[in-house]
Structures are given as structure tokens and as C-alpha cells.
Amino acid sequence: MGKINEKNVDEETHLKKHVSPKLCGTNYPVSIAFIVVNEFCERFSYYGMKAVLTLYFINYLDWDKNLSTAVYHAFSSLCYFTPLLGALIADSWLGKFRTIIYLSIVYVIGHVVKSVGAIPDVGNSTVHIVLSMVGLILIAFGTGGIKPCVAAFGGDQFDEEHLDERRKFFSIFYMSINAGSVLSTIITPILRGDVQCFGGDCYALAFGVPAILMIIALVVFIAGNGLYKKSPPEGNVLLRVCNCIGFAISNRWRRSKDSPERKHWLDWAEEKYPKRLIQEIKMLFRVLVLYIPLPMFWALFDQQGSRWTLQATRMNMDFGGGFILKPDQMQMLNALLILVFIPIFDMGVYPLIGLCRIKLTPLKKMATGMILGALAFVAATIVEINVIKTVVEPPPARESLVQVFNLMNTDVTVHFPGHNIFSDPIKSYEDPMGYTSLPLTGESQLYTVNVNHNGMQHQCQLAFTEKSTYSLILYSQTDGAACKLVEDHVTKSETGAAYVRFINTRSDSINITVGTAEIYAPADYGISHNISLQRGEYKGVKCLSDSNQYSIDLGLLDFGAFYTVILKGDTNELTFTKMEDIQANNIHIAWQIPQYVFITAGEVMFSITGLEFSYSQAPASMKSVLQAGWLMTVAFGNVIVLIVAEGAGMEQWAEFILFAGLLVAVSIIFSIMAYFYTYVDPDQLDKLFGDGKEYENVDSFERKKNETVNMDDMPKTKM
């Protein structure tokens, strides 16, 4: 390492002299209270913003599901690439404290920009997209940059002799992460959906509150300034590793022909780097090779906030008693279950497996976690197959969908030349049985439709366009039957709202007030526009005609349903018939619980065990590099989802099956790799190199294959 500058010398002297006050006579420094509160507020801001992000893309920016999913996972991926930059800045330049301060300021700016982009009055859609993307990029650099610093900075506050207190601190730190996650994923969806601003869901508030929490996090962290131990930058071990690898590769290629062969390609770095560092890098590579299959697990795990949230929007969210869950609140189940499952697995599941004399090594736990993740997506597939039964998919090319409303007083038959559809008579005011596929000869086609009514035949010239959905409305005129073709909107709301429209059969126009919505239904079979309404009972709906005011009870407008309300009657009374064009969401959101149980159990066995295994198999100086490698697996997992979402073009249930199958295949590959892995004891390095001895025999480090290591004392952290 180079010389330490005068400022770092002063910081080092301050570190040695600094004695932090303790909490209430314990060995816990007061400074950790500021760090824990800071982490709680930061995680609240991150998870709260992320909880509503997918619905924001779809409902506010008007992106489709695939683009929304792709951008969501691109953002998640960036959040796990940037920790490399944060670690580099902290270790090589600013130190942990100043890195946290400066990047938290970037973080706050990102939140503010993101919130401003969610205000409809600020510019047009292009401005909203630009502000949203700039805000997300700044947030990614902020949250990713401080990620490797905060926990380590908290650990630095403890004296070396207080190992038990430091270990408990990491548990408290972990609890603060999950507490922030649970509360934010409950609160911000409420702010989005239950608070109305600018004429719709209040995304500006849903993003603004996390921004305020991040400001509080920054202020709290700065407030503890005088209490912190601040270690000076000591150089980034990742840079040393990269430089050593680069030198070994270049030295090997420049070797002379008569140079003797070396046992390992990294041994070509011995001319410049110590043998201990080279051996540590070899041990590092043995673990990193096992990381290669791991991104596939994260590709499934991180879809809780994208594909699973979108699935929830098409489900029944009513738990009774007036409690209705928001689709983006379901994500909090993972954070709740993780707090429950960790003690259950540590004190129940693992000991019971041990009593059965089954040797459950860390790598076996990780492979099992992958299988549980795959089962979660099998469960999600079963749910999705049932959910889509209530969804009307837009028709493909050279095809339309059509349904018929018979608003005449007697039965009618409808005949499309060349096609045997609507063969049975359609009763008067009968609720259509759903949409029927109508083939077309090209992008559009003109049909002469025959309508038989009271023994008389009438013809209607109707133009249909491919990939469109229509309602054919039949009603009486003085000269016989009349036809009106209306193009329908059939895409269900991503918030679970119901859609309703009115057909006014009366001779006077009617103004209708449903909740806070104002609707105009023209006279003489005029059709109102579709309006979106939150699920609920709608009684006392006011209807104002030119001469009278009426009140009707529409009853329940259910999740995701499409309704057509036919207004009838004379000047003295107003009657109506309510028809359900598209079925309500009838699969309850509770059916998502099994997939959350499987994915959370998989996380406990895969993620926590994986971190503990990595720490136990790496030399102390390489743990930060392994941390960076672990975060990179999360980043690449999100890249996989991004690619599939934009490129696969599959139905959602088929995509879920694809991911489940890929994870099963990857778990088999990982199991084979794990079978040939030999556990090592990194502490042996101190015995061989501590007194200046050079490393001579690699095999002296190796234990018996599949011998487990004691990891009871390892802190559990959630990425």
C-alpha cells in the first residue's frame, strides 16, 4: 500500500483515542442507535418506493407489463451493481463515514426528482419519464453505494473484545431492515391508492414519503457524527485482487519458452505479490465458481415486486370486515415470513433433520432452497392458470371478438355469413355469455349481418378490425331493427378497479353521478364512456334527466369486472338492468400465500446459508470481495428477468413454468458442483503464513469432502 496522507494519520490517531459512550451501562456504543435508525429509515424509503414502482410504470407512465417488468428489474440490477462503486470509494478514497454522507445526499436528490416526476402538472409525459429515470438512477447509485458501508461501519463501532455485542448488533441491524420493509410495503400502497391527488392515485405522495424518510435517515446519521469511530481508508482489496490476477495473466503470456511450468496459473504472480495473497485468491476463486449458477434463484426471487404484483392485481383482495388488501402490499408477506422462518428453521427444522441423522451441509441447504424457489413458481403457475380464466385476452391478428346485446322486446337471431356463431336465439335483455371469436379475411372486413326479429329479416353493414373487441347493440326503430357497433375496452385495471358504462334507451339524456365520477349518457340508445371505479357497493346513484332526478342502487361493482348498465323506463320512473361483460376477479389473493411461503423458505435456506458458507470458506481479507460477488449474483439475476420479459413473448403461466424449470436445472448443476467441492479452513493460513512461512502444500488446507464448518457465530444479513 502507498503512504498514508497526513489527514488519514490524524483520523487513525483519533480512532485509537476515541472512546464512544455506552448505552445504559452496557458494552453497546451509543453511536449504533443512530446507525440502526438510519438503516430503518433508509430501508423504508427504498422498499416503500419500490413497492409501488411497477404499478406506477403501468398506470402513470402508461407502459405495458413487459416494459414495466424490464425497467423494474433493470433498476434492481443497477442497485446491486453499484455497491462495487461504493466499496471502491469508501476503501480507497473517502472512508465509510463520508461515503455514506455523500451518497445519501445523492440518494435524497434521486427521491426528490422521482417524486417531482410523479406530479401530473409538471411537464408532459416525456418530462415525467425523464425525471423518473433520472431519479431511479440516482437512487440506485445512492442505495447501492451505501449498501456495503453501513453494516460494516456499524461493526467498526465495537471494540475487538466485544464480539458478542457486535454479533447481536447485526441481528438488530437485520431486524431494522425487515421492520422498514414491512412497514413501508404496507403504508406506501395505502398512500398511493387511498389518497387521491391530481384526479387519481397519489403516486407523488407515495414517492414523497419515502423521500422524507431518506432525509430523516441522513439527518439522524449526521447527528451521531461526534460519537462515531471512523476508520481511515485502507485501500480496496478488490483492486489488489484484480491487479494480482491481471499481473498473473500478463506474466504468463510474456514468459519465455524455457520458463518452468507452474502448478496454478495464479502462481505466475509470485514475482510481484506475496504467496499468501495468491493463495487467498485461489481460495476465493473456489467459492466464486460456485456462484455461477446462483443468479437464477434471484431471477425468481425478485419477481415478487413485478410479475407477482401484477398477478395480484387480477385477484380478489377482499378479506372481509371492510379490510381490502392492495395488490402491491402482498410483498410485505416475504419480510414478515422471513422473521418467523429464521427461528423456526434454526431451532426446529435443522435440529429435527439432524435427529434423523441426515447430514445437511451448507451447499445441500442452498440446493434445497433452489428447489423451494422452483416450487414457488409452480404454485404461481397454478394460480395464474386460474386467474386468467376471468381475463379476456385481446384477439390475435385477423380476428375480432364480439358480443351481442339484444335490447328489443322479443328474441332475435343473428347470422354472420360464412360463420356458425350466435346460432341460438338471443333473449331480450339477456346478459351476454361472453365474447365470441370472429375470423377476418384481412386487417379489416365488412360483414353484412342478418338480424331476424318477429319473423322479419334486417341487414346491417358492420366493419370489423383485427385485434379489436366489439359490442353489437340491437334495438328497435319504427322501421324495424337497428344495429350499433361499439368498440370495447377489455384490459383489466392494474389496481383491481371495476369498469362501468351506461346505455340510455330513453328519449331524454341523463347525467349520472357515481361516487365522485360524472357520466353523460346520451338519449336514444346513446352509450356513455367507460369509467373506472374502486370496488365497492354503489347505492343511491344520482341520475338527472331534463325533467326529473332519480336514484338507483347499482350494488356491488367487484374487482376487475366490466359492467354495462341499461337505463330504461318512462318519465315517471327509471329502471335499469346491470350486465357483467367481463367476469370479476374470483380467485382470492390468499392463494398467493403458498408461493410466498415457498420462496421465503427458499430464501432462508439459500440466501442466509449462502452468505454464511461464503464467509466461512474465505480468508478474512477476502470477505468484502465475496460480498461484492454475492451482490453481483443478485444483479445478474435481475438481468435474466429483464431479458426474458422483453424477449420471450410467452403467456405468463408459461413464463412461470420456464423459470421454475430453469431453476430446477440449475439446482442440479449446482448440486453436482457442490458434490465435488471440498471444504477448507481459512484459519490455517495464519498458521502457515503468520510466522513468515511460505505456502507449500495446497492439500494441507483441505478437509474431508462435505465436512461441515461451524457457522453458529456468523451474523445473518438480508440483502
Residue pairs with C-beta under 8 A, 6 or more apart in sequence:
1 234
1 235
2 235
4 12
4 232
8 232
8 233
9 232
11 95
11 230
11 231
11 232
12 232
14 230
15 229
15 230
15 231
15 232
18 229
20 29
20 30
20 31
20 157
20 227
20 228
20 229
21 29
21 30
21 227
22 28
22 29
22 30
23 29
23 30
23 32
23 33
26 165
27 158
27 159
27 162
27 165
28 165
28 169
29 157
29 158
29 227
29 229
30 224
30 227
31 157
31 224
31 227
31 228
31 229
32 154
32 157
32 169
32 172
33 224
34 220
34 221
34 223
34 224
34 227
35 150
35 153
35 154
35 157
35 173
35 221
35 224
36 154
36 172
36 173
36 176
37 176
37 217
37 220
38 150
38 217
38 218
38 220
38 221
39 150
39 151
39 154
39 173
39 176
39 177
39 180
39 217
40 176
40 177
40 179
40 180
40 217
41 180
41 213
41 214
41 216
41 217
41 220
42 104
42 107
42 143
42 146
42 150
42 180
42 213
42 214
42 217
43 176
43 177
43 179
43 180
43 181
43 184
44 180
44 181
44 183
44 184
44 210
44 213
45 107
45 111
45 184
45 210
45 211
45 213
45 214
45 217
46 139
46 143
46 180
46 184
46 210
47 180
47 181
47 184
47 185
47 335
48 184
48 185
48 187
48 188
48 206
48 209
48 210
48 213
49 111
49 114
49 139
49 188
49 206
49 207
49 210
50 76
50 305
51 184
51 185
51 188
51 189
51 305
51 328
51 329
51 331
52 188
52 189
52 192
52 203
52 206
52 207
52 328
53 72
53 75
53 305
54 68
54 69
54 72
54 305
54 306
54 309
54 310
54 328
55 192
55 201
55 309
55 313
55 327
55 328
55 494
55 495
56 118
56 132
56 203
56 206
56 207
57 63
57 67
57 68
57 71
57 72
58 64
58 65
58 68
58 310
58 494
59 200
59 201
59 494
59 495
60 118
60 128
60 201
60 203
61 125
61 128
61 129
61 132
62 125
63 71
65 310
66 645
66 646
67 646
68 306
69 306
69 307
69 310
69 641
69 642
69 645
70 641
70 642
70 645
70 646
72 305
72 306
73 302
73 306
73 638
73 639
73 641
73 642
73 645
74 638
74 639
74 642
75 136
75 139
75 140
76 302
76 305
76 634
76 635
76 638
77 634
77 635
77 636
77 638
77 639
77 642
78 137
78 140
78 141
78 144
78 635
79 139
79 140
79 143
79 144
79 147
79 635
80 144
80 631
80 632
80 634
80 635
80 638
80 719
81 144
81 631
81 632
81 635
82 140
82 141
82 143
82 144
82 145
82 147
83 144
83 145
83 147
83 148
83 627
83 628
83 631
84 238
84 628
84 631
84 632
85 141
85 144
85 145
86 99
86 103
86 144
86 145
86 146
86 147
86 148
86 149
87 148
87 149
87 236
87 238
87 624
87 627
87 628
88 236
88 238
88 239
89 99
89 103
89 145
90 96
90 99
90 148
90 149
90 233
91 233
91 234
91 235
91 236
91 237
91 238
91 624
92 233
92 235
92 236
92 239
93 233
94 102
94 233
95 230
95 231
95 232
95 233
96 149
96 152
96 153
96 156
96 230
96 231
97 153
97 225
97 228
97 230
99 145
99 146
99 149
100 146
100 149
100 150
100 153
100 221
101 218
101 221
101 222
103 141
103 142
103 145
103 146
104 142
104 146
104 214
104 217
104 218
104 221
105 218
106 138
106 141
106 142
106 145
107 138
107 139
107 141
107 142
107 143
107 146
107 214
107 218
108 142
108 211
108 214
108 215
108 218
109 138
110 134
110 135
110 136
110 137
110 138
110 139
110 140
110 141
110 142
111 135
111 139
111 207
111 210
111 211
111 214
112 135
112 211
113 131
113 134
113 135
113 138
114 131
114 132
114 135
114 136
114 139
114 207
114 211
115 135
115 204
115 207
115 208
115 211
116 122
116 131
116 135
116 204
117 127
117 128
117 129
117 130
117 131
117 132
117 134
117 135
118 128
118 132
118 203
118 204
118 206
118 207
119 198
119 204
120 128
120 198
120 199
120 200
121 198
122 128
122 131
123 131
147 631
147 719
148 624
148 627
148 628
148 631
151 170
151 173
151 717
152 624
153 228
154 169
154 170
154 173
155 166
155 169
155 170
156 229
156 230
156 231
157 228
157 229
158 165
158 166
158 169
167 713
167 715
170 715
170 716
170 717
171 715
171 716
173 717
174 715
174 716
174 717
174 718
175 339
177 718
178 335
178 338
178 339
178 718
181 332
181 335
182 332
182 335
182 336
184 210
184 213
185 328
185 329
185 331
185 332
185 335
186 329
186 332
187 209
188 206
188 209
188 210
188 328
189 206
189 326
189 327
189 328
189 329
190 326
190 329
191 202
191 205
191 206
191 209
192 201
192 202
192 203
192 205
192 206
192 326
192 328
193 201
193 326
193 495
195 202
195 205
196 202
197 204
197 205
198 204
201 495
237 621
237 622
237 624
237 625
238 624
238 625
238 628
240 277
241 281
241 284
241 622
241 625
244 266
244 269
244 272
244 273
244 277
244 278
244 281
245 266
245 269
245 281
247 268
247 269
247 272
247 273
248 265
248 266
248 267
248 268
248 269
248 278
249 265
249 268
251 268
251 269
251 271
251 272
252 265
252 268
255 268
262 268
263 698
264 282
266 278
266 281
266 282
266 285
267 278
269 278
270 278
275 689
275 694
275 695
276 685
276 689
276 695
277 621
278 695
279 685
279 689
279 695
279 698
280 619
280 621
280 622
280 685
281 622
282 698
283 617
283 618
283 619
283 622
283 680
283 682
283 701
284 618
284 619
284 622
284 625
284 626
286 617
286 677
286 680
287 613
287 614
287 617
287 618
287 626
287 629
288 626
288 629
289 673
290 363
290 670
290 673
290 674
290 677
291 629
291 630
291 632
291 633
293 666
293 667
293 669
293 670
293 673
294 610
294 633
294 637
294 670
295 633
295 634
295 635
295 636
295 637
295 639
295 640
296 370
296 637
296 640
296 662
296 663
296 666
297 369
297 370
297 373
297 602
297 606
297 637
297 663
297 666
298 633
298 634
298 636
298 637
298 638
299 637
299 638
299 640
299 641
299 644
299 659
299 662
299 663
300 373
300 374
300 376
300 377
300 599
300 637
300 659
300 660
300 663
301 373
301 599
301 602
301 603
301 637
302 634
302 637
302 638
302 641
303 641
303 659
304 331
304 334
304 596
304 599
305 331
306 641
306 645
307 380
307 652
307 655
307 656
308 330
308 331
308 380
308 592
308 595
309 327
309 328
309 330
309 331
310 327
310 494
311 380
311 383
311 384
311 387
311 592
311 652
312 327
312 328
312 330
312 589
312 592
313 327
313 492
313 493
313 494
313 495
313 496
313 560
314 387
314 388
314 390
314 391
314 492
314 496
314 560
314 585
314 587
315 327
315 383
315 387
315 496
315 559
315 585
315 587
315 588
315 589
315 591
315 592
316 558
316 559
316 584
316 585
316 586
316 587
316 588
316 589
317 324
317 325
317 326
317 327
317 496
317 559
317 589
318 324
318 535
318 559
318 588
319 325
319 590
324 535
325 589
327 494
327 495
327 496
327 589
330 589
330 592
330 596
333 592
333 593
333 596
333 600
334 596
334 599
334 600
334 603
337 596
337 597
337 600
338 600
338 603
338 604
338 718
341 600
341 601
341 604
342 604
342 608
342 716
345 601
345 604
345 605
350 360
353 360
354 360
359 706
359 708
361 674
361 706
361 708
362 609
362 610
362 612
362 613
362 616
362 708
362 709
362 711
363 613
363 670
363 671
363 674
363 677
363 706
364 674
365 605
365 606
365 609
366 605
366 606
366 609
366 610
366 613
366 670
366 674
367 667
367 670
367 671
367 674
368 605
369 601
369 602
369 603
369 604
369 605
369 606
369 607
369 609
370 602
370 606
370 663
370 664
370 666
370 667
370 670
371 602
371 663
371 664
371 667
372 598
372 599
372 601
372 602
372 605
372 606
373 598
373 599
373 602
373 603
373 606
373 663
374 660
374 661
374 663
374 664
374 667
375 598
375 602
375 660
376 594
376 595
376 596
376 597
376 598
376 599
376 602
377 595
377 656
377 657
377 659
377 660
377 663
378 656
378 657
378 660
379 594
379 595
379 598
380 592
380 595
380 656
381 653
381 656
381 657
381 660
383 587
383 591
383 592
383 595
384 652
384 653
384 656
385 653
386 587
386 591
387 585
387 587
388 651
388 652
388 653
389 583
390 560
390 582
390 583
390 584
390 585
390 586
390 587
391 492
391 582
392 401
392 434
392 435
392 469
392 490
392 582
394 401
394 467
394 468
394 469
394 490
394 491
395 401
395 437
395 466
395 467
395 468
395 469
396 466
396 467
397 443
397 466
397 467
398 439
398 440
398 441
398 442
398 443
398 466
399 437
399 438
399 439
399 440
399 466
399 467
400 437
400 438
400 440
400 464
400 465
400 466
400 467
400 468
400 469
400 470
401 435
401 436
401 437
401 438
401 468
401 469
401 470
401 490
402 435
402 436
402 438
402 464
402 469
402 470
402 471
402 472
403 432
403 434
403 435
403 436
403 470
403 471
403 472
403 488
403 581
404 414
404 422
404 426
404 432
404 471
404 472
404 473
404 474
405 432
405 471
405 472
405 473
405 474
405 503
405 564
405 566
405 579
406 412
406 426
406 427
406 428
406 429
406 430
406 474
407 428
407 429
407 473
407 474
407 475
407 476
407 503
407 505
407 525
407 566
408 428
408 453
408 474
408 475
408 476
408 481
409 428
409 476
410 428
410 453
410 454
411 425
411 426
411 427
411 428
412 425
412 426
412 451
412 452
412 453
412 474
412 481
413 422
413 423
413 424
413 425
413 426
413 451
413 452
414 422
414 426
414 449
414 450
414 451
414 452
414 472
414 474
415 422
415 449
415 450
415 451
415 452
416 422
416 438
416 447
416 449
417 447
417 448
417 450
419 438
419 439
421 436
421 437
421 438
422 436
426 474
429 566
429 577
431 579
431 580
432 471
432 579
432 581
435 469
435 490
438 447
438 464
440 464
440 465
440 466
442 466
443 465
443 466
444 463
444 464
444 465
444 466
445 463
445 464
446 461
446 462
446 463
446 464
447 461
447 462
447 463
447 464
448 459
448 460
448 461
448 462
449 459
449 460
449 461
449 462
449 472
449 483
450 457
450 458
450 459
451 457
451 458
451 459
451 460
451 474
451 481
451 483
452 458
453 474
453 480
453 481
456 480
456 481
458 480
458 481
458 483
460 482
460 483
462 472
462 483
462 485
463 485
464 470
464 485
468 487
469 487
469 488
469 489
469 490
470 485
470 486
470 487
470 488
471 485
471 486
471 488
471 564
471 581
472 483
472 484
472 485
473 483
473 484
473 485
473 486
473 503
473 525
473 527
474 481
474 482
474 483
475 481
475 482
475 484
475 505
475 525
476 482
482 525
484 525
484 527
486 527
488 562
488 581
489 499
489 530
489 562
490 562
490 582
492 560
492 582
492 585
493 499
493 532
493 560
495 534
496 535
496 559
496 560
496 585
497 532
497 533
497 534
497 535
497 559
497 560
498 532
498 533
498 534
498 535
498 557
498 558
498 559
498 560
498 561
498 562
498 563
498 584
499 530
499 531
499 532
499 533
499 561
499 562
499 563
500 514
500 530
500 531
500 533
500 554
500 557
500 562
500 563
500 564
500 565
501 527
501 528
501 529
501 530
501 531
501 563
501 564
501 565
502 510
502 512
502 519
502 521
502 527
502 528
502 564
502 565
502 566
502 567
503 521
503 525
503 526
503 527
503 528
503 564
503 565
503 566
503 567
504 510
504 521
504 522
504 523
504 524
504 525
504 526
504 527
504 528
504 567
505 524
505 525
505 566
505 567
505 568
506 523
506 524
506 545
506 567
506 568
506 569
506 570
506 574
507 523
507 524
508 523
508 545
508 546
508 547
508 571
509 520
509 521
509 522
509 523
509 526
509 545
509 546
510 520
510 521
510 523
510 543
510 544
510 545
510 567
510 574
511 518
511 519
511 520
511 521
511 543
511 544
511 545
512 518
512 519
512 520
512 521
512 528
512 541
512 542
512 543
512 544
513 519
513 541
513 542
513 543
513 544
514 531
514 533
514 538
514 541
514 554
515 533
515 534
515 538
517 531
517 533
519 528
519 529
519 531
520 528
521 527
521 528
521 567
522 528
530 562
533 557
535 556
535 557
535 558
535 559
536 556
536 557
537 555
537 556
538 553
538 554
538 555
538 556
538 557
539 553
539 554
539 555
540 551
540 553
541 551
541 552
541 553
541 554
542 549
542 550
542 551
543 549
543 550
543 551
543 552
543 567
543 574
544 550
545 571
545 574
547 571
548 571
548 572
548 574
550 573
550 574
552 574
552 576
554 563
554 565
554 576
554 578
555 578
557 563
558 584
558 585
559 584
559 585
560 582
560 584
560 585
561 580
561 582
561 583
561 584
561 585
562 580
562 581
562 582
563 578
563 579
563 580
563 581
564 578
564 579
564 581
565 576
565 577
565 578
565 579
566 576
566 577
566 578
566 579
567 574
567 575
567 576
568 574
568 575
568 576
568 577
569 575
607 718
607 719
608 716
608 718
610 630
611 630
611 714
611 716
611 717
611 719
612 711
612 714
612 716
613 709
613 711
614 623
614 626
614 629
614 630
615 623
615 626
615 711
615 714
616 682
616 709
616 711
616 714
617 679
617 680
617 682
617 709
618 625
618 626
618 682
619 682
619 685
620 682
630 719
631 719
634 719
644 655
644 658
644 659
648 655
648 658
650 658
675 706
676 705
677 705
678 702
678 703
678 704
678 705
679 702
679 703
679 704
679 705
679 706
679 707
679 708
679 709
680 701
680 702
680 703
681 701
681 703
681 709
684 700
684 701
685 701
688 695
688 696
688 700
689 695
